[in-house]
Amino acid sequence: MKLTLVKTSDAQALLNFELENREHFEQWIASRGDDFYHPGQVRSSLEQALWLANADREYHYLAWLGEEIIGRVTLRGIERDHYHKASVGYRFSARHGGHGYASQAVNLVCEQAFHELRLHRLEAVVIIDNQASLAVMKKCGFQQYGHARSAVLRHDVWMDMLHFERLASDLPITR
């Protein structure tokens, strides 16, 4: 598995990944709507991601297995003044789940965030019943620091969210 920052030339591979996994992802997150699933829209989202990276506000990574995208990891909400933190989000294909790819990719992004981007703190939120994401958090050295009750509306049901953190000074990342 390799990890790269997004490029506009990734649009078709990303669209294929998103289309293949749309139903799987929409179990956990709100739908992006039908308009997103078109080459021009995906390319536009990649252009925006590149602009945000150039502005040091967000970084969007793609996890590849050969020539196929198997996942995405994003650092969002970067705050440099006083906090030096970002939020980590990720999504991986249903077909490649359970093979450690998500943990490997999240660990690589943590290394990038702490060493190259010089962030001090990474945060993440996970819906309470998402066992796969909870396992990734644990495997990647994140610690739970909060529990928000009825924090997100998913399929007309209010769900709890668990809050996780990882500091640059924490134990080394395991692989």
Salt bridges, closest charged atoms under 4 A:
ASP10 OD1 - LYS7 NZ 3.36
GLU18 OE2 - ARG32 NH1 3.13
GLU18 OE2 - ARG72 NH1 2.72
GLU18 OE1 - ARG91 NH1 3.14
GLU20 OE2 - ARG95 NE 2.82
GLU26 OE2 - ARG22 NE 2.87
ASP34 OD1 - ARG22 NH2 2.79
GLU47 OE2 - ARG43 NE 3.64
ASP56 OD2 - ARG80 NE 2.72
GLU58 OE1 - HIS60 NE2 2.69
GLU58 OE1 - ARG76 NH1 3.18
GLU68 OE2 - ARG95 NH2 2.19
GLU68 OE1 - HIS96 NE2 3.95
GLU111 OE2 - ARG175 NH2 2.18
GLU123 OE2 - LYS85 NZ 3.63
GLU123 OE2 - ARG121 NE 2.63
ASP129 OD2 - ARG154 NH2 2.73
ASP160 OD2 - HIS147 NE2 2.68
GLU165 OE1 - ARG121 NH1 2.65
